[in-house]
Amino acid sequence: MRYQSPKGTFDILPEDQAYSRYVKARAQHIATLYGYGEIETPIFEYTPVFARGIGQNTDIVEKEMYTFEDKGGESLTLRPEFTAGVVRAYLEHGMHVRPQPVRLYSLGPAFRHERPQAGRFRQFHQFNVEAIGEQDPAVDLEVMLLTWHLYDDLGFKGLSFQLNSTGCPACRPDYLQNILIPYLRRHVDQLAAEDQRRLERNPLRVLDSKERQSQPVIEGAPRIIDFLCDECRQHFDTLRSYLDLLDRRYVLNHRLVRGLDYYTKTVFEIWAQGIGAQNALGGGGRYDGLAEALGGPHTPGVGVAIGLERIILLLKEQGIAVPPLPGPEVFVAYQGHTGKRAALQLAAELRAADIATVSAVSDRSLKAQMKQADREAVRFALILGDEEVATGKVTVREMATGQQVAIARSNVSNYLRGRLVF
Ligand code: AMP
């Protein structure tokens, strides 16, 4: 038995919570600002939700899912991402009868069996946003603005979008069969072995390959946006005009793809100063074919997923401070049996008055208890020594100054409430 969390996972200790609490709170605030409601779906789903909803020919489904059979023989999978589960919930709860689009966000862990490295874990956390049921490019814009808003709010500078359109079932197959695949075949000798395999299974994914050897061929590849059908072209041009209208910088990036039939039209990533393609913080796009892939009716949708660990890493790297978490404000120290009973009562009374209080235990010397009060970083220590017990008073010590006053027991919580800012 080793005392070690599983490979690629980590504990978030109380002292490490300030960043994740802050980022989650800002994400929730901004989602609310845009009219998104929180949805919590199970951490596991029936395996086909992800197998169909993410796609068989993806790294996630082929190599990275935590799939297991439960005691009843069902195949279940820990969610490797949120979108498929959220769309499953939209369909299951008949959300198409609500005003469209249905705006939903989630925060929580996701699981992928990846090779752990800096910023890449096997259990990680995402802030996920979906707008389901509408294909107006104004919704794509909204999801992009929300993403930008969060990054800006957190203090990241130099924001810009990477933007692409991957077309739809009306135009993408033509581009693949007649343009991209023939081009890649002509240059197959210059592609890395992994990309030669991708060319056969999922040719669009060759475009976002990180293999060094393939880069010159990929750079020279014909761009899908030059081959969009009228509907996709119009959707893309309108989105771009909205981004101009709102003055959001974007760069066309023809290498940004999702490589699946149900992912349609818009694909985007957000970049900030100090980060680029290798460590994308967040990305999203449109998935007008996903609901059908899950067996539902045609339902357009667009969303974004943002990795919390990568945001936190970048906040730390860029020296962006977050508000400290509130800790206990008062420590109650005592002497003797009667003092202890009084301390237990007083601590209960203070908590009832909404004052965060830690009580000494285990009958150590007053000196040791005061040392503990110091380590707890409280603002006040309350001392119930022999003398205080005899006189019905409490000594209130302000830790920062060392100043002490004697206060009647019955008046302590009033006194502290006056001194502590709520
Ligand atoms: P994806 O669903 O692959 O588009 O990922 C969306 C975001 O989640 C990425 O931009 C990362 O910020 C984050 N992410 C994805 N996989 C991991 C991982 N294994 N560990 C940490 N963060 C991840």
Residues whose N, C-alpha, C, O or C-beta is under 5 A from the ligand:
A	BS01	AMP	E81 R112 E114 G119 R120 F121 F124 A280 L281 G282 G283 A305 I306 G307 E309 R310
